[in-house]
Amino acid sequence: MYCAFCKAEIEDDSFYCDQCGREILICPKCNKPGKGKICTQDGTTLITAKSRSSTIQVDEVNVQFSPTSANELHLINRNLNLDIKITKDVLIGRAEGDFVEIFRKYDAVSRRHLKISFDPQKGWLATDLGSTNGTKYNNTLLTPNQPQVLADKSFLQIANIEFYVEIRRPKEEDKTKKL
């Protein structure tokens, strides 16, 4: 592939141009690099190559997801030393919800900011509740009250706090008997 800015040849899986350092923007429909906000080929909104990688993962997770497997969602921010473990439907907010003790000190987080729920068919979902400062998934602003499927190794930004999303499945129990 070629960088849309400096025309240098770069690896197809690059997130940034090796020559000019610009972040690679890709059309999710035609997979061609571009610059600006809109693909000149088909008018689709461009996304970062990094989020394209995560979008592909979303599809793989949906295909491979087993509704009967129990799992837990972790929201991780190493800078703030946070690893929030979620195993059931929760509300996240500064004044209401399951993690008020964590989010009350962050003024950018709304009182009732986000709902995270588990759907047996789709997996973990994030729904912005019309928050003041919004919620982003892989750098794309969520539409309020529209659930977004979360994928393992993706990014969820609650107001101005970015979290790495990790979906952990429990290890298979050892079913062999020792005699």
C-alpha positions in Angstrom: 0.0 0.0 0.0 1.0 3.6 -0.5 0.8 6.5 2.0 -1.9 8.9 0.9 0.2 11.8 2.1 3.8 11.2 1.0 3.2 8.3 -1.5 5.8 6.2 0.1 5.3 2.4 -0.1 4.4 0.9 3.3 3.4 -2.4 4.7 -0.3 -3.3 4.4 -0.6 -3.8 8.1 1.0 -0.4 9.1 -0.8 2.0 11.4 1.6 4.9 10.6 3.7 5.8 7.5 7.4 4.8 7.9 8.5 7.9 6.0 6.3 10.8 7.0 5.0 9.5 10.3 1.4 10.3 9.5 -1.4 8.0 10.9 -2.8 5.8 8.1 -6.5 6.4 7.3 -8.4 3.6 5.5 -11.8 3.3 3.9 -13.5 0.4 5.6 -15.5 -0.3 2.5 -12.9 -0.4 -0.3 -9.8 -0.8 2.0 -7.9 2.0 0.2 -5.8 4.6 2.1 -6.9 8.2 2.0 -6.5 11.6 3.6 -9.2 13.9 5.0 -12.4 12.5 6.4 -14.1 10.9 3.3 -13.0 8.3 0.9 -12.7 9.8 -2.6 -13.6 6.5 -4.2 -17.0 5.7 -2.5 -17.7 8.5 0.0 -17.4 6.4 3.1 -16.0 8.0 6.3 -12.3 7.0 6.7 -11.1 5.3 9.9 -7.7 4.8 11.3 -5.8 1.6 10.3 -5.6 0.8 14.0 -9.4 0.8 14.3 -9.7 -1.2 11.1 -7.7 -3.9 12.8 -10.0 -3.8 15.8 -13.1 -3.8 13.5 -11.9 -7.0 11.9 -11.4 -8.5 15.3 -15.0 -7.6 16.2 -16.2 -9.8 13.3 -13.9 -12.6 14.3 -15.1 -12.4 17.9 -18.7 -12.5 16.8 -18.1 -15.6 14.7 -16.1 -17.4 17.4 -18.1 -16.3 20.4 -19.7 -19.1 22.3 -22.9 -17.9 24.1 -22.6 -20.5 26.7 -19.0 -19.7 27.8 -18.8 -17.5 30.9 -16.4 -14.6 30.5 -15.5 -11.4 32.2 -14.7 -8.0 30.8 -11.7 -5.9 32.0 -11.3 -2.2 31.4 -7.6 -1.5 31.9 -5.8 1.9 32.2 -2.2 1.3 33.4 -1.5 5.1 33.8 -4.3 5.4 36.4 -3.6 1.9 37.8 -7.1 0.7 37.0 -8.3 -2.8 36.1 -12.0 -2.8 36.4 -13.5 -6.3 36.3 -17.0 -6.7 35.0 -18.9 -9.9 35.2 -22.5 -8.7 35.0 -24.6 -5.8 33.5 -23.3 -2.5 35.1 -23.9 1.2 35.0 -20.9 3.4 35.0 -21.1 7.0 36.1 -19.7 9.7 38.4 -22.7 9.7 40.7 -24.6 6.5 39.9 -23.6 3.0 39.1 -21.5 0.1 40.2 -18.1 1.9 40.1 -18.9 5.4 41.6 -15.9 5.0 44.0 -13.6 5.0 41.0 -15.3 7.5 38.7 -16.5 10.2 41.2 -13.2 12.1 41.0 -13.4 12.4 37.2 -15.5 15.5 36.4 -15.6 14.7 32.7 -17.5 11.5 33.4 -21.3 12.1 33.5 -23.5 11.2 36.5 -24.9 8.3 34.4 -22.4 7.9 31.6 -22.4 4.4 30.2 -24.1 1.0 30.5 -22.2 -2.2 29.9 -24.2 -5.3 29.4 -23.8 -8.9 28.2 -25.9 -10.4 25.4 -25.7 -14.2 25.0 -25.7 -13.8 21.2 -23.5 -10.8 20.7 -21.2 -10.7 23.7 -20.3 -7.6 25.7 -22.0 -4.3 24.7 -21.4 -0.7 25.6 -24.2 1.9 25.4 -23.5 5.6 26.0 -26.4 7.0 28.0 -26.4 10.5 26.4 -23.3 11.5 28.3 -22.1 15.1 28.1 -18.5 14.2 27.0 -19.3 11.1 25.1 -17.9 7.6 24.8 -15.6 6.5 22.0 -14.9 2.9 20.8 -11.7 2.6 18.9 -11.6 6.4 18.5 -15.2 6.5 17.0 -17.8 8.4 19.0 -20.7 6.2 20.1 -24.2 7.3 19.2 -26.2 7.6 22.4 -28.5 4.7 23.3 -27.1 2.6 20.5 -25.3 -0.6 21.8 -21.8 -1.2 20.5 -20.3 -4.8 20.6 -16.9 -4.8 22.4 -14.1 -6.9 21.1 -11.1 -8.2 22.9 -8.0 -6.0 22.5 -10.0 -2.9 21.6 -10.2 0.6 23.2 -13.1 2.2 25.0 -12.8 5.9 26.0 -15.2 7.0 28.7 -15.2 10.9 28.6 -11.4 11.5 28.6 -10.3 8.2 30.2 -9.1 5.6 27.7 -9.3 1.9 28.6 -7.9 -1.2 27.0 -10.6 -3.8 26.7 -9.8 -7.3 27.6 -12.3 -10.2 27.5 -11.1 -13.1 29.5 -12.5 -16.6 29.4 -12.0 -18.9 32.3 -9.5 -21.7 31.8 -11.0 -25.1 31.0 -11.2 -27.2 34.2 -9.0 -30.2 34.2 -11.4 -33.0 33.6 -8.9 -35.8 33.8 -8.9 -37.9 37.0 -5.7 -38.8 38.6 -5.6 -42.3 39.9 
